[in-house]
Amino acid sequence: YERMLGADTMEMGHMDYSYKPAKSIMWIEQPTFEQALLVTIPALFYGAMPNLGLYTQPDGPCPNPMGLIPQGKISEARAAQEEMAEHAVKDMVYVGSVMYESGADGINFDTTAAAGDAEFLAALRAVEILRKKYPQMCIEVGMAGEFILGMHGELTYDGVRLAGLYPHKQVELMEKAGATIFGPAINTNTDKSCPWNVARAATFTKACVENSHIPIHANVGMGVGGIPVTETPPVDSVSRASKAMVEITRLDGL
């Protein structure tokens, strides 16, 4: 994998790939990660998703906001999301701390803000805590989509409203929180051609690169970054999108 694909970073993650289920199996993940470190050369990250949805009932402790909103219980739905975010922050900080102390070269927050602005806020707070706790830690934050869904609508960070933020503004907040790598995700429009989607993704990513002081590793895969929405994307479309990202946006990684 390292030699064939020229990978300069690698990542380990649990099958469920979310911080909530991962926290209960850290005693398994730690020795597994140790063995992975012994047989790999590139930087090895540990990654998972914030995945705020896992904190809703019946599997989690909080009422489901998506069940409350149709009933007109807006304030209750917002309160539930805020409680979910608090639980998520604790889990992300715990897992990040355990794996970093186990030898991880970095921690990856993957598919961030899939559940909207409350999840983005949870990630910001977790990054902030981890940065203060481990000043040298590499923290990568990859996004779920091109703008923050306002599922709560009133959450702010450092005086900035989170709902509706696009990549060039998302990176500003993540940089303030203490992230060291940011991964914008630009949605693919299935009604448009590959060249159209690549051009659009490159436009958004270039603005993000120009507005950032930390490395930008854009999400370029199925459904984002100009890549078609197929299980196995055609190699010509993938190579052209990747090349365009590197040549036009001048980003730091994919």
N, C-alpha and C positions, 0 to 999 in steps of 0.2 A: 504493500500500500504506500509506504513512504517513498520507495524508489520509482514505482510505476507512475504514480500520480503526482509526485513531487510535493507531497504534503509537508508543510512546515509547522503545522499544529494538528493535534489530534484530541479527541474527546471521549471520555467514558461517561455513560449514563445508564441508569436502571431502565428496565423494560417499560415501566409505567411512566418514566421520564417526567415526573413532577416532584416538587420538593416535599409535598405532604406525604406521599407514600415512601419516598426515599429516606425520610428522617428515621423511620422505624427499622430500617435495615442497614444503618451505617456500620454496624458491627460486621456485616458481610461485605459491604462495599469497600471498607478500608483495606483488608488484606487482598481483595481482588485488585484494587487500584495499585497496591504495592507491587504485585506481580506484573501488572501492565507497565509500570514504570521501569521495571528491570529488563523488559524486552523491547522497549521503544526508545528512539533517539529524539524525535521532535518534542516540543513542549506539549505536555499532556494536561488537558483541562478536565474538570468534572462539571457536567452540565445537567440542567433540568428546567422545567417550565414553572413559573409562578402559579399558573392554573388556578385562579381564584374560584372557579366553579366547583372544585372539590370540597370547598368549605361549606357548601349548602346542604341542608337536610334532604334526604335521610342519612347521607354518608358523612356529612359534616355537622358542625354545631350551630350553624346560622340558618335563619329562614331564607328561602330562595327568593331573591329580588324579582326574578322573572315571573314568579307566581304572584307577587304582591303588586307589581306595577299594573297588570290588567284589572286588578280590583280597585285601582285608584289609591292604593296605599303608598303614595310616593315617599313620604317622610320615613315610613317604616322600611321601604326598600333601600333608601339611602343609608339608613342606620345599619341595616344588615350588611351592606357593602363595606361600610367603614369597619365593622367588626370583623368581616372576612379578611380585610386588608391587614388588620392587626395580627391575626393568626398567621397569615402568610409571611409577614415580616419575621416573626419568631422562627418559623420553619426555615426560611431562606438563610437567615443569619446562623442558625444552628448547623445546617448542612454545610454551608460555605466555610464555617469555622473548622468543623471536623475534617473536611476533605483537604483544606489548605494546610492544616497541621499534619495531615497524613502524607503530604508531599506534592499535592496538586500544584501545577505551575500557574493555574488560573481557575477562576470560577465563571461559568457561563450561565447567564439568565436568558433562556431561549423562549421565543414566541411570546415576548413580553407585551402586556396590554391586550391580550386576546379577549379578556373580559371587560375591557374598557378602562376608563380613567382611574377607577379604584385600584385596579391591578397595576397600572403604571405608577401610581403613588406608592403602592406597597414595594415595588421594585426600587424606586428612588430611595425610600427610607432604608431598605435593606442594604443597598449599595453604600449609603451614607454611614451606616453603622459599621459595616465591614471595613470601609476605608479608614475609619478612625481606629478600629481595632487592629488592623493589619496595614500599615502605611505602604508597604511594598507589594501588596497583593495585586495581581492582574485580574481585573473584573471586566468581562465582556457582556454587553447587553444587546441582544438581537431582538428586533421588534416582530410583532405578529402581522401588522398591516401598515398602510401608509399614513393613516391618521388615527388619532385616539378617539375611540367611540365614547360619547358622553353618556354612559349608562347611569352615572350618578349626576353629572352635569355641573356640580358646584365645587368640586375639589380643586385645590390649588397647591402649588409648591413654590416656595420662594416668591410668593405674590403673583404667580402666573397660573391662570386657569388651564387645566390639563385637557379638557374636552376640546377636540377639534385640532389639536396641534399636529403639524406636518413634520417630516424628518428634520428639516433645518432648524426647527425650534425644539424638537424632542432632544436632539443632541446637546443643545445648550444646557438643558436641565440635568441630563445625565452626566455631563461634564462637571457641573457644579456639585452634584452628589458625590462624584469621585470615581466614575467609571473610567476605564483606561482604553477600552475599545467599544465602538458603537456600530451596530448593524442595522441600517435602515431597510425596510421591506416595502417595495413598491408593487402594488397589486397589478396582476396581469388582467387586461380586459379581453375576454374571450370573443367579443364581437369584432375585434380588430386584428390586424396582421402582426406577424412577428416583428417586422421592421418598425411598425408604429409603436408597439409595446416596448421595444428596446430603446427607441428614441425618448419615449416618455420616462422610462425608468432611469435612463442616463441623465435626463434633465433634472429630475428630483434629486438624484444622488450627487450630481455635480454641485448643486446648491448646498447640500448637506456637507460635502467635503470643504467647500469654501467657507462655511460658517463654523467649522470645527477646529479645535486645537488638539484633538486626540485622533488616533487612527480610525479610519472608517473601513469596516469589513461588510460590504453590502450583502444582503441575502439574495443569492442568485440560484434559484432552484424552482421546482415545480410550482407554478402559480405566482411567483414573485420575481422581480428583477429582469423582466422581459422574457422569461421562460414560459413555454406553453403549459397549459393545465393538462398534463398527461402523466400517467404513472411512470413511463420511461420516455422522457423528452428526447426528441431527435438530436443527435450529436451536433449537427450543423447549426441548429438554432442555439444550442447551449454554447458552442464555441464562439459564435458571433456575438452573442450577448456578453459573454465573459470578456472578449477582446474589446468590445465597445466600452464596457465599464472601465477597463484598465486604461485604454488609450484616450478616452474622452473625459472621464470624470476625474482621473488621476487619484483614485482611491488607493487604499493601502492593502486591501485583501478582499477575498471573496469567501 
